[in-house]
Amino acid sequence: MLQQQPVTIQEKYQDRLEEEFAPTEMGIHTIEQVLIRTIYHEGLHLSAIQAIKRQLDSKAGRN
């Protein structure tokens, strides 16, 4: 599903990036801004997951 995600996003939103809606509490008011914020946020999750995996791998290697 993650590999298909860029294609799905492009198909659904490529012509709507500047479409506006009522601003969120963060001041986000276009689809483009939502996508930028989402990609940044996903990167934070990925970083945390990788750190947890490194810890688990290092503990497993000591046993």
Residue, then its C-alpha position, 0 to 999 in steps of 0.5 A: m500500500l505504501q508503494q502505491q501511495p504516491v500514485t494514488i495521491q497524484e491521481k486524486y490531487q494533482d489538479r487540486l493542490e491549490e484548492e482551499f478550505a477553512p484553515t485548520e488550527m495550524g493555518i493549513h488551508t490548501i491540499e498542498q499544505v496538507l500533503i507537505r505537513t503529512i509527508y513531514h509528519e510521516g518522516l517523524h514516525l519513520s525516524a522513531i520506528q528506525a530508532i526503535k528497530r536499532q535498539l531492538d537489533s542491538k539488544a538482540g545482538r548481545n544475547 
